[in-house]
Amino acid sequence: MRHGAYRPFASSGAGSLGWRRNPESARRLAPTAKAARETGLGAAGYYSSATHGAGATISITQATHGLRSSRGLVVQAQVESTGAVVLPDISVNASGDVTVTFGASQSANTIRVTIIG
């Protein structure tokens, strides 16, 4: 029996449960390479850096992180020395540029910004 070709405990119609063949369409779960390209599924990646100047704002352009040029990015900030996650104001503009803003000035290279998308 091929894996994925049958599903367990499907009703046979006679009131009992048993193995039943799945329709062909149920086995096509993975998107094709063409569909992944067209929907951007294959474009995901990540960028992580703790290289920045001192100040209350860290700006990372889309050209720098090289990920999607859209708002569909996830951004996280951590203290580089401890790994503690901090919660600054984070914004991603329509072209994919990321701005991380703190309430107080941060020393240079002390915050790691990770971007996924």
N, C-alpha and C positions, 0 to 999 in steps of 0.2 A: 504494500500500500504506500503510495507516494505521500510525503508530508504535504499538507495543505490541500490535497485533493479531496479529502473527506472531512467532515466535521462530526465530532462526537455527539451522541445523544440527540439527534434530530428525530422528530416524530416521523414514523413510517406511515402514519395515517390509520393504522389499525389499533391505536391506543398504546402501543409499546414504543420504547425508545431504542434506537440502535444507530449504527453508522449509516450516514447518507451522503451521497456525492454532492459536492458543492457545484453550483453552476460555474461555467468558465469565467464569467465576469467577476465572481467573488474572489478568484485567485489573483487578479491583477491589482495588487495593492501598491506596489512601488511605482512612482511616476517615471515616465520615460525621460531620457536625457533631454529631449527636445522640450518637454513640458517643464522640466526643472529650469532650463535656460530661460524660457519665456516668462515664468513666474518669479524668477530670481531665487529659487530654492537653492541653487548651487552657488550663490554669491556670498553666502555667510562666511564669516571669518572673525578674527579678533585682532585687537591692537592693545598693547599694554606698555605704558612707559611712565617712568618717574622723572623724566627730564623736563624741567620747566624752570622759569625764573621766579624770583621772590615776588609776592604780591597776593592780592585777594582773588585774582582771576587767572584761570588757566584756560587758554584757547587752543583747540586742536582743529585744524582745518581738515576738510575731507581729503584734500590732496596729501596731507600728512598721514592720516590713518589708512587711507586707501580702501575703505569699505564702501558700503552703499552710499549713494548721494541722495538720501531721503531721510525722513524722520524715523524710519523703522530701525533705530539703533537702541541698544541697551547700554547704559553707562553706569559705572560704579567707581567710587573713589575710596582709596585706602591709605592709611598712614604707612609709609614705606618701612619704617623701622619696626613696627609692631604687627602690621597686617590688619589692624582694626579698621572696620568699615566706617566711614564718616558720611554724613548726610548734608552735603552742600546743595545749593541750588544748581540744577543741571538743566541746560537747554540744548536742543538739537534743532537747528534751523532747517528749512526745506532743502537746502543743498547739502546737508550732512555735516556742516560745521558744528563742533561741540564746544560749549562754553560751560566751565565749572566755576561757580562763584561762591566764595566763602565770606562769612561775616567779619573776618579779621585776616590780616596779611599772613601768608604762609611762607616759611623759609624755602629757598630754592631746593628743588629735587627731594622734597619730603613727602609728596603726595603721589601715589601711583594711580593713574587713571586707566581703567580697562574699558574697552568698547567692544561690543559684540554685535554683529549684524551683517 
